[in-house]
Amino acid sequence: MKDQESIISGWIENTGDPLVTIICTTFNHEDFISETLKGFLMQKTTFSFEIIVHDDASTDNTQNIIRDFAEKYPLIIKTILQEKNQYSNKEVNIWSDFTFPMAQGKYIALCEGDDYWIDKLKLQKQVDFLENNKEYVITWTDYLNRKGTELVSNNFKETLSSIYTIDFDTIFQPYCTLTLTSVFKKDAVDPLDYKKFKYGKDNTLYALALCHGKGAFLNFQAAVYRLHPGGVFSLKSTFFQRYSSYLNVKEIYDNIPQARTKNIEKVMVSLLKASAFEALKLRKTEEFKNIEEPQKAINEFLEKASLSLKFKYFLKYIKS
């Protein structure tokens, strides 16, 4: 197997398309993006890969750091450096409108600019699996959770098999399908289909892929997921996190016939319940008064909940 230096130098003579496209989306990640890009560049593979970095008009030094890497590895790193923030423009989607159309690889790997890879053979292992198991279209791996300098393992090593098959009957049970470890067949996801989803996010991408084959969780630690105040999702309230996930999974259930399984129904019930109980905590806050979603979550929960669950809810309501 070639080492990374020979692969990088070999790009000058390699006129073929890369087998894998790594897509990295980033915003105000100046403290993290170097480690992220180094994690890509250290990959030891028997194939060529490209890196597409989309920066969404960062206001810090992120774009300058990306430019430095792109100048050093111009044959590997392609950049999309926005001057105006696209995340706030609801008419466009960063994946379907910008990065996916540029991807040349047969496979796409995803990792945001505040996460990073730690296994030099991550891509090789996942691509080998997909190449040798044609009924599978997407893979994930185990990862570490990082808060500050602390690294915390999951319990997947003890609870899941070395290859855990994921489909609509098992997905999210447990939740082990994080974006930073995903590698999938490009032709399993049509960007135009993805864009049709109002609440689309990574789960939507997974669901679209699973319509074309099975998924596999490969049980080895390959990446690090950062928990930090600057994370776009982590800045949101717990209610927003739960309710947005509920709306996302419900939209998948409503629009993808293959997703209408008992497992997905169970996930929706759990997320709606969590959303309603989190909404209770906001009842006396300005957020509850100024936005409609908490009351919507409560109303839908009460409409669908059993009598015993409604009773528990109202007890909580009285005490709140």
C-alpha positions in Angstrom: 0.0 0.0 0.0 1.3 3.4 -0.9 2.1 5.9 1.8 0.4 9.3 1.8 3.5 11.1 0.5 3.6 8.9 -2.6 -0.1 9.4 -3.2 0.2 13.2 -2.9 3.1 13.3 -5.3 1.4 10.8 -7.6 -1.5 13.2 -8.2 0.7 15.2 -10.6 0.8 12.3 -13.0 -2.7 10.8 -12.2 -5.2 12.0 -14.8 -7.9 9.6 -13.7 -10.9 10.6 -11.6 -10.5 10.2 -7.8 -12.4 7.2 -6.3 -13.4 9.2 -3.2 -14.5 12.7 -2.7 -14.1 14.1 0.8 -16.6 16.9 1.5 -15.9 19.3 4.4 -18.3 22.1 5.3 -17.0 24.7 7.7 -17.9 28.0 9.4 -15.8 29.9 11.9 -13.6 26.8 12.6 -10.2 28.5 12.8 -9.3 26.6 15.9 -10.1 23.2 14.3 -9.9 23.2 10.5 -6.1 22.5 10.4 -6.6 19.3 12.4 -9.5 18.3 10.2 -7.6 18.8 6.9 -4.5 17.0 8.3 -6.8 14.0 9.1 -7.9 13.9 5.5 -4.3 14.2 4.1 -2.9 11.5 6.3 -5.1 8.9 4.8 -3.2 5.9 3.4 -5.1 4.6 0.4 -4.5 2.5 -2.8 -6.7 5.0 -4.7 -6.8 8.7 -5.4 -9.1 11.0 -3.5 -10.0 14.7 -3.7 -11.1 17.1 -0.9 -13.8 19.7 -1.4 -13.9 22.4 1.3 -16.9 24.7 1.5 -16.6 27.6 3.9 -19.8 29.5 4.5 -18.4 33.0 4.8 -16.5 32.6 8.0 -15.8 35.8 9.9 -12.6 34.5 11.5 -9.4 33.2 10.0 -10.8 29.9 8.7 -10.7 30.9 5.0 -7.0 31.9 5.2 -6.1 28.6 6.8 -8.0 26.7 4.0 -6.2 28.8 1.3 -2.9 27.9 2.8 -3.7 24.2 2.6 -5.1 24.5 -0.9 -2.0 26.2 -2.1 0.2 23.4 -0.7 -2.0 20.6 -2.1 -3.7 22.2 -5.2 -4.3 18.9 -7.0 -6.1 17.4 -4.0 -8.0 20.3 -2.3 -10.7 22.3 -4.1 -12.3 25.2 -2.3 -15.6 27.0 -2.3 -15.1 30.1 -0.2 -18.4 32.0 0.1 -18.4 35.8 0.6 -22.1 35.7 1.7 -23.5 33.1 4.2 -25.5 30.5 2.5 -26.8 28.7 5.6 -29.2 31.5 6.2 -30.5 31.3 2.7 -33.3 28.8 2.8 -33.5 28.6 -0.9 -30.2 26.8 -1.3 -28.6 23.8 0.3 -24.8 23.6 0.8 -24.6 19.9 -0.1 -27.0 19.6 -3.0 -26.3 23.1 -4.5 -22.6 23.4 -4.1 -20.5 20.4 -3.0 -22.3 17.2 -4.4 -22.3 18.5 -8.0 -18.6 19.1 -7.8 -17.8 15.6 -6.5 -15.9 13.4 -9.0 -15.6 10.3 -6.8 -17.6 7.1 -6.9 -17.8 7.5 -3.2 -18.4 10.5 -0.9 -17.0 10.9 2.6 -18.3 13.7 4.9 -16.7 15.5 7.8 -17.4 19.0 9.1 -14.6 21.4 9.8 -14.7 21.1 13.6 -14.4 17.3 13.6 -11.5 15.1 12.5 -10.3 11.7 11.6 -7.7 9.7 13.6 -7.4 6.4 11.7 -5.0 6.6 8.7 -6.9 3.6 7.1 -10.4 5.0 7.7 -11.2 5.6 4.0 -9.4 2.4 2.8 -11.4 0.2 5.2 -14.7 1.7 4.4 -14.2 1.7 0.6 -12.8 -1.9 0.7 -16.0 -2.9 2.5 -18.3 -1.2 -0.1 -16.3 -2.5 -3.0 -16.5 -6.1 -1.7 -20.1 -6.0 -0.5 -22.2 -4.6 -3.4 -25.5 -4.9 -1.4 -24.3 -2.1 0.9 -24.3 1.6 -0.2 -23.2 3.5 3.0 -21.0 2.9 6.0 -20.2 4.5 9.3 -17.7 3.9 12.0 -17.3 4.3 15.7 -15.9 7.6 17.0 -14.8 9.4 20.1 -16.6 12.4 21.7 -14.3 15.3 22.6 -15.2 18.0 25.1 -12.2 20.3 25.7 -9.3 17.9 26.0 -11.4 15.0 27.3 -12.0 12.1 24.9 -15.0 9.8 25.8 -15.6 6.5 24.1 -19.0 5.1 23.2 -20.1 1.6 24.2 -20.5 0.4 20.7 -17.5 -2.0 21.0 -19.4 -3.9 23.6 -23.0 -3.6 22.3 -22.7 -3.9 18.5 -21.1 -6.5 16.3 -18.0 -5.8 14.2 -20.2 -5.2 11.2 -23.7 -4.0 12.3 -26.2 -3.9 9.4 -28.3 -0.7 9.3 -31.6 -0.4 7.5 -35.0 1.2 8.2 -35.6 -1.5 10.8 -32.5 -0.7 12.8 -31.4 2.9 12.0 -31.1 5.2 15.1 -31.3 2.2 17.4 -28.7 3.0 18.7 -27.8 6.4 17.2 -24.4 5.5 15.8 -24.6 7.1 12.3 -22.7 10.4 12.6 -21.9 12.5 9.6 -18.2 12.7 10.3 -17.7 8.9 9.7 -20.0 8.4 6.8 -18.9 7.1 3.4 -21.5 6.3 0.7 -21.9 5.6 -2.9 -22.5 8.9 -4.8 -25.1 7.4 -7.1 -27.2 6.3 -4.1 -28.2 9.9 -3.4 -29.7 12.2 -5.9 -29.0 15.8 -4.8 -32.3 17.0 -6.3 -34.2 14.4 -4.2 -32.4 15.6 -1.1 -33.3 19.2 -1.9 -37.0 18.4 -1.9 -37.0 17.9 1.9 -37.9 21.0 3.9 -36.2 19.7 7.1 -33.4 17.8 5.3 -30.2 17.0 7.1 -27.8 14.1 7.4 -30.6 11.7 8.4 -32.4 12.5 5.2 -29.3 11.7 3.2 -29.0 8.3 5.0 -32.6 7.5 4.3 -32.3 8.3 0.6 -29.2 6.1 0.4 -30.9 3.2 2.3 -33.6 3.1 -0.5 -30.9 1.7 -2.7 -29.1 -0.8 -0.4 -28.1 -1.6 3.1 -25.9 0.4 5.5 -23.1 -0.9 7.7 -21.6 0.3 11.0 -18.0 -0.8 11.0 -17.0 -1.1 14.6 -13.6 0.6 14.8 -12.8 4.1 16.1 -11.9 6.3 13.2 -12.9 9.9 14.1 -13.5 12.5 16.8 -16.7 14.4 17.3 -16.2 17.7 19.0 -18.7 19.1 21.5 -18.1 22.8 21.8 -20.1 26.0 22.1 -19.3 27.1 18.6 -21.1 24.1 17.0 -24.1 25.3 14.9 -26.4 22.6 16.3 -25.1 22.7 19.9 -25.9 26.4 20.1 -29.6 25.6 19.8 -31.8 24.8 22.8 -32.4 21.2 23.7 -36.0 21.7 22.6 -34.9 22.9 19.2 -32.6 19.9 18.8 -35.3 17.4 19.7 -38.1 19.0 17.7 -36.0 19.6 14.6 -35.0 16.0 14.7 -38.6 14.9 15.1 -39.7 17.0 12.1 -36.8 15.6 10.1 -37.6 12.0 10.9 -41.4 12.6 10.4 -40.7 14.1 7.0 -38.6 11.0 6.0 -41.5 8.7 7.2 -44.1 10.7 5.3 -42.1 10.9 2.0 -40.1 7.7 1.8 -42.4 4.6 1.7 -39.5 2.3 2.7 -39.1 4.3 5.9 -42.6 3.5 7.2 -41.4 0.8 9.7 -42.1 0.2 13.3 -38.6 1.3 14.2 -39.1 4.7 12.6 -42.5 5.1 14.2 -40.9 4.3 17.6 -38.2 6.9 17.0 -40.8 9.6 16.1 -42.8 8.9 19.2 -39.7 9.2 21.4 -38.6 12.5 19.7 -42.0 14.0 20.0 -42.3 13.1 23.6 -38.9 14.6 24.3 -39.8 17.7 22.4 -43.0 18.3 24.4 -41.3 17.8 27.8 -38.5 20.2 26.7 -41.2 22.7 25.6 -42.5 22.6 29.2 -39.2 24.0 30.4 -39.6 26.9 28.1 -43.1 27.7 29.1 -42.2 30.8 31.2 -39.5 32.1 28.9 -39.4 34.6 26.1 -38.6 31.9 23.6 -41.9 30.2 24.3 -43.8 33.5 23.8 -42.0 34.5 20.6 -42.0 31.3 18.6 -44.8 28.9 17.7 -42.9 25.6 17.7 -43.0 24.7 21.4 -46.8 25.0 21.5 -47.0 23.0 18.3 -44.9 20.3 19.7 -47.1 20.2 22.9 -50.4 20.1 20.9 -49.2 17.3 18.6 -47.9 15.3 21.5 -51.1 15.6 23.5 -53.1 14.6 20.4 -51.2 11.4 20.0 -50.2 10.4 23.5 -51.8 7.7 25.6 -53.8 8.6 28.6 -51.1 7.5 31.0 -48.5 9.6 29.2 -50.9 12.6 29.2 -51.3 12.2 32.9 -47.5 12.3 33.5 -47.3 15.3 31.2 -49.9 17.3 33.1 -48.2 16.4 36.4 -45.0 17.9 35.0 -47.0 20.9 33.8 -48.4 21.6 37.3 -45.0 21.4 38.8 -43.3 23.6 36.2 
